[in-house]
């Protein structure tokens, strides 16, 4: 296998027999290689249906760590596969496409963030888990969208806080906790694209529908939401609430699990502010069944982390887990 070519393309580039049953071949390879396949909620339905575990990024990494698998195949984006490697350094972690990045993680370059952090030497750095391993290594405590409020409230009131990389989640947390935080100016392209005007019109046409929004959305959208929460939180709310119609302001991949869990309910994706399918994450959608098959077959592309950096990043995750108990 030409590793240089993989670095250039981001994935194993190989012609596949079109008559191959990829579902069966992936199942065979998983068994043969003692591998576990993780799929984030934002993956295509076919990938979710063949995965061993489906969920949010940290939840998936924790599930994989509990297994006796030798290899983790992460159908998600780069920072998620890095998180799996941080938590399970003894396991081989592979990503179907190395170019499956994240606009939010990419909005916080480590060298620039290090300079930003140096301006506030007495501040505690809290970083949303949607960031690179390098940023996690520069962080005191990592957080998720579901435990972020608890993490912020655990920090003494006399301590300043830097929150990175998501300015929208940071602004939401300032409102929720009353803490005056220094925010890094990063954002997720998918969650910033939702059109408030179109959502209002959609609610007018569907007056019984509740708006469910991820806290990465802009404040104007969050102000109209009936429920704000993590991807898992949104899924759980849609199952438990008596409402039969929901407008969903997050990546459309989650709708597959929502419809499977509540087949008699109606789920409407919140519209973006243009005519493209921008509420689909283009990075998440780089992963395909073909790439997962080749990734398993060749055990490439592999996630490799510098051990010193990995340990620092692990420390920030372990501190979060300790606080979240």
C-alpha positions as CSV (number, residue, x, y, z in Angstrom):
1,X,0.0,0.0,0.0
2,X,1.5,3.4,-1.1
3,X,1.3,5.5,2.1
4,X,2.5,8.6,0.2
5,X,-0.5,8.3,-2.2
6,X,-2.8,8.0,0.8
7,X,-1.3,11.2,2.3
8,X,-2.0,12.9,-1.0
9,X,-5.5,11.7,-1.6
10,X,-6.6,11.3,2.1
11,X,-7.9,7.8,1.5
12,X,-7.1,4.4,0.0
13,X,-7.8,4.8,-3.7
14,X,-8.6,1.5,-5.3
15,X,-11.1,0.2,-7.8
16,X,-13.8,-2.0,-6.1
17,X,-15.7,-4.7,-7.9
18,X,-19.2,-3.2,-8.3
19,X,-20.9,-6.5,-7.7
20,X,-19.3,-6.7,-4.2
21,X,-21.8,-6.8,-1.3
22,X,-20.1,-4.1,0.8
23,X,-22.3,-4.7,3.9
24,X,-21.2,-8.4,4.0
25,X,-17.6,-7.6,3.2
26,X,-17.4,-5.0,5.9
27,X,-18.9,-7.4,8.4
28,X,-16.4,-10.1,7.4
29,X,-13.4,-7.8,7.7
30,X,-14.6,-6.5,11.1
31,X,-14.6,-10.0,12.4
32,X,-11.4,-11.0,10.8
33,X,-9.5,-8.0,12.1
34,X,-11.2,-7.8,15.5
35,X,-12.3,-4.2,14.5
36,X,-15.2,-2.1,15.8
37,X,-16.9,0.4,13.5
38,X,-18.1,3.7,15.1
39,X,-20.5,6.0,13.3
40,X,-21.4,9.5,14.3
41,X,-25.1,10.6,14.1
42,X,-24.2,12.8,11.1
43,X,-23.1,9.9,8.9
44,X,-25.2,8.6,6.0
45,X,-27.9,6.2,6.9
46,X,-26.2,3.1,5.3
47,X,-23.1,3.8,7.5
48,X,-25.1,4.2,10.6
49,X,-27.0,0.9,9.9
50,X,-23.8,-1.1,9.6
51,X,-22.0,0.5,12.6
52,X,-21.4,-1.3,15.9
53,X,-21.9,1.9,17.8
54,X,-23.8,5.2,16.8
55,X,-23.6,8.4,18.9
56,X,-21.8,11.6,19.7
57,X,-18.0,11.7,19.3
58,X,-17.0,11.3,23.0
59,X,-19.6,8.7,23.6
60,X,-18.3,6.7,20.7
61,X,-14.7,6.9,21.8
62,X,-15.7,5.8,25.3
63,X,-17.7,2.8,23.9
64,X,-14.7,1.8,21.8
65,X,-12.3,2.0,24.8
66,X,-14.5,-0.6,26.6
67,X,-14.3,-3.2,23.9
68,X,-11.5,-5.7,23.3
69,X,-11.2,-4.6,19.7
70,X,-7.7,-4.3,18.2
71,X,-8.8,-1.6,15.7
72,X,-11.2,1.3,15.7
73,X,-12.7,2.4,12.4
74,X,-14.2,5.9,13.0
75,X,-16.8,7.0,10.5
76,X,-16.8,10.6,11.5
77,X,-14.3,13.5,11.2
78,X,-10.6,13.8,12.0
79,X,-10.9,15.3,15.5
80,X,-13.2,12.4,16.5
81,X,-10.7,9.8,15.4
82,X,-8.0,11.7,17.3
83,X,-10.1,11.6,20.5
84,X,-10.5,7.8,20.1
85,X,-6.7,7.5,19.8
86,X,-6.2,9.8,22.8
87,X,-8.4,7.6,24.9
88,X,-7.3,4.2,23.4
89,X,-3.6,4.6,22.6
90,X,-3.0,0.9,22.5
91,X,-5.6,0.4,19.7
92,X,-5.0,1.1,16.0
93,X,-7.4,3.9,14.9
94,X,-8.2,4.4,11.3
95,X,-10.3,7.1,9.5
96,X,-11.9,6.3,6.1
97,X,-10.9,9.7,4.7
98,X,-8.2,11.8,6.3
99,X,-9.7,14.9,4.6
100,X,-12.9,14.5,6.7
101,X,-12.0,17.6,8.7
102,X,-14.3,20.0,10.7
103,X,-14.9,23.7,10.0
104,X,-15.1,24.4,13.7
105,X,-11.9,22.5,14.6
106,X,-10.1,24.1,11.6
107,X,-11.2,27.6,12.8
108,X,-8.8,27.3,15.7
109,X,-5.2,26.8,14.5
110,X,-3.0,25.6,17.4
111,X,-0.1,28.1,16.8
112,X,-2.6,31.1,16.9
113,X,-4.5,29.7,19.8
114,X,-1.2,29.3,21.8
115,X,-0.5,33.1,21.3
116,X,-4.1,33.9,22.2
117,X,-3.9,31.8,25.4
118,X,-0.6,33.6,26.4
119,X,-2.4,36.9,26.6
120,X,-4.5,35.5,29.5
121,X,-2.0,33.6,31.7
122,X,-4.2,33.3,34.7
123,X,-7.3,32.0,32.8
124,X,-8.6,28.5,32.8
125,X,-8.8,27.1,29.3
126,X,-12.1,25.2,28.5
127,X,-12.3,23.8,25.0
128,X,-15.3,22.2,23.4
129,X,-14.4,18.6,22.3
130,X,-14.9,19.6,18.7
131,X,-11.2,20.7,18.4
132,X,-7.9,19.1,17.3
133,X,-5.6,17.1,19.6
134,X,-3.2,20.0,19.6
135,X,-5.9,22.3,21.0
136,X,-6.9,19.7,23.6
137,X,-3.2,19.6,24.7
138,X,-3.3,23.4,25.2
139,X,-6.6,23.0,27.3
140,X,-7.2,22.6,31.0
141,X,-10.6,21.0,30.8
142,X,-12.4,19.7,27.7
143,X,-16.2,19.9,27.6
144,X,-19.1,18.6,25.5
145,X,-22.3,20.4,24.6
146,X,-24.1,18.3,27.2
147,X,-21.8,18.9,30.1
148,X,-20.4,22.4,29.2
149,X,-22.6,24.2,31.7
150,X,-21.5,21.9,34.6
151,X,-17.8,22.3,33.6
152,X,-18.1,26.1,33.6
153,X,-19.9,26.2,36.9
154,X,-17.2,24.0,38.5
155,X,-14.6,26.7,38.0
156,X,-14.1,29.1,40.9
157,X,-15.9,32.4,40.3
158,X,-12.6,34.4,40.8
159,X,-10.9,32.6,37.9
160,X,-11.1,33.9,34.4
161,X,-12.1,31.5,31.6
162,X,-11.0,31.2,28.0
163,X,-13.6,29.3,26.0
164,X,-12.7,27.8,22.6
165,X,-13.3,27.2,19.8
166,X,-17.1,27.8,19.3
167,X,-18.2,31.4,19.9
168,X,-21.9,30.5,19.6
169,X,-21.7,27.8,22.3
170,X,-19.5,30.1,24.3
171,X,-22.1,32.9,24.1
172,X,-24.9,30.5,25.0
173,X,-22.9,29.4,28.1
174,X,-22.3,33.0,29.2
175,X,-26.0,33.5,29.1
176,X,-26.7,30.3,31.0
177,X,-24.0,30.6,33.7
178,X,-23.5,34.4,34.0
179,X,-19.8,34.0,33.7
180,X,-17.8,36.6,31.7
181,X,-15.6,34.4,29.4
182,X,-13.1,35.3,26.8
183,X,-14.2,33.6,23.6
184,X,-12.2,32.3,20.6
185,X,-13.8,33.4,17.4
186,X,-14.6,30.0,15.9
187,X,-17.8,28.5,14.5
188,X,-19.3,25.5,12.7
189,X,-20.3,26.2,9.1
190,X,-23.3,23.9,9.3
191,X,-24.8,25.4,12.4
192,X,-24.2,29.0,11.3
193,X,-26.0,28.5,8.0
194,X,-29.6,28.1,9.4
195,X,-31.9,30.9,8.3
196,X,-33.9,32.5,11.1
197,X,-36.3,34.0,8.6
198,X,-37.0,30.6,6.9
199,X,-37.3,28.9,10.3
200,X,-39.9,31.4,11.4
201,X,-41.9,30.9,8.1
202,X,-41.5,27.1,8.6
203,X,-42.9,27.4,12.1
204,X,-45.9,29.4,10.8
205,X,-46.7,26.6,8.3
206,X,-46.2,24.0,11.0
207,X,-47.6,25.7,14.2
208,X,-47.6,22.5,16.2
209,X,-43.9,21.8,15.5
210,X,-41.3,22.3,18.2
211,X,-37.9,23.7,17.1
212,X,-34.9,21.7,18.4
213,X,-31.5,23.4,18.1
214,X,-27.9,22.5,18.8
215,X,-26.1,25.2,20.9
216,X,-23.6,25.7,18.1
217,X,-26.4,27.6,16.3
218,X,-26.4,31.4,16.4
219,X,-28.2,33.2,19.2
220,X,-31.1,34.4,17.1
221,X,-32.0,30.7,16.2
222,X,-31.5,29.6,19.8
223,X,-33.9,32.3,21.1
224,X,-36.6,30.7,19.0
225,X,-35.9,27.1,20.1
226,X,-38.2,25.0,22.2
227,X,-35.3,22.8,23.2
228,X,-31.5,23.4,23.0
229,X,-29.2,20.5,23.5
230,X,-26.5,18.1,22.2
231,X,-27.1,15.8,19.3
232,X,-28.0,13.0,21.8
233,X,-30.1,15.4,23.8
234,X,-32.1,16.4,20.7
235,X,-32.6,12.7,19.9
236,X,-33.8,11.8,23.4
237,X,-36.1,14.9,23.6
238,X,-37.8,14.0,20.4
239,X,-38.5,10.5,21.7
240,X,-39.7,11.5,25.2
241,X,-41.8,14.6,24.3
242,X,-45.4,14.3,23.4
243,X,-45.2,16.6,20.5
244,X,-45.6,14.9,17.1
245,X,-43.8,17.4,14.8
246,X,-40.2,18.8,15.1
247,X,-38.1,21.2,13.2
248,X,-34.5,20.1,13.7
249,X,-31.7,22.7,13.6
250,X,-28.6,20.5,13.4
251,X,-26.9,18.3,10.7
252,X,-29.5,16.2,8.9
253,X,-27.8,12.9,9.6
254,X,-29.5,12.8,13.0
255,X,-32.9,12.5,11.3
256,X,-32.3,8.9,10.4
257,X,-32.0,7.8,14.1
258,X,-34.9,10.1,15.1
259,X,-37.2,8.5,12.5
260,X,-36.1,5.0,13.5
261,X,-36.8,5.8,17.2
262,X,-40.1,7.6,16.5
263,X,-41.6,6.4,13.2
264,X,-44.9,8.0,13.8
265,X,-43.5,11.5,14.3
266,X,-42.6,14.1,11.7
267,X,-39.1,15.6,11.5
268,X,-38.4,18.6,9.3
269,X,-34.8,19.7,8.7
270,X,-34.3,23.4,9.5
271,X,-33.6,25.3,6.2
272,X,-30.3,27.0,5.4
273,X,-30.1,30.6,4.3
274,X,-29.5,29.7,0.7
275,X,-30.6,27.0,-1.8
276,X,-27.7,24.5,-1.2
277,X,-27.8,21.5,1.1
278,X,-25.5,23.3,3.6
279,X,-27.2,21.8,6.6
280,X,-25.3,18.6,5.5
281,X,-21.8,18.6,6.7
282,X,-19.5,18.1,3.6
283,X,-16.7,16.7,5.8
284,X,-18.9,14.0,7.4
285,X,-20.3,13.0,4.0
286,X,-16.7,12.3,2.7
287,X,-17.0,8.9,4.4
288,X,-18.6,6.2,2.2
289,X,-19.2,2.5,2.5
290,X,-16.5,2.0,-0.2
291,X,-13.9,3.9,1.8
292,X,-14.9,2.1,5.0
293,X,-14.4,-1.2,3.2
294,X,-10.9,-0.2,1.9
295,X,-10.0,1.3,5.2
296,X,-10.7,-2.0,7.0
297,X,-9.0,-4.0,4.3
298,X,-5.7,-2.1,4.3
299,X,-5.9,-0.7,7.9
300,X,-5.2,2.8,6.5
301,X,-5.2,5.8,6.8
302,X,-4.1,5.5,10.4
303,X,-4.2,8.2,13.1
304,X,-0.8,8.7,14.6
305,X,-0.3,11.1,17.5
306,X,2.9,12.4,19.2
307,X,2.9,10.7,22.7
308,X,3.8,13.8,24.7
309,X,0.9,15.7,23.1
310,X,-1.5,12.8,23.4
311,X,-0.9,12.6,27.2
312,X,-1.5,16.3,27.6
313,X,-4.7,16.1,25.6
314,X,-5.8,13.0,27.6
315,X,-5.3,15.0,30.8
316,X,-7.8,17.6,29.7
317,X,-10.4,14.9,28.9
318,X,-9.8,13.1,32.1
319,X,-10.4,16.3,34.1
320,X,-13.7,16.7,32.3
321,X,-14.7,13.1,33.1
322,X,-13.8,13.6,36.7
323,X,-15.9,16.8,37.0
324,X,-18.8,15.2,35.1
325,X,-19.2,12.2,37.5
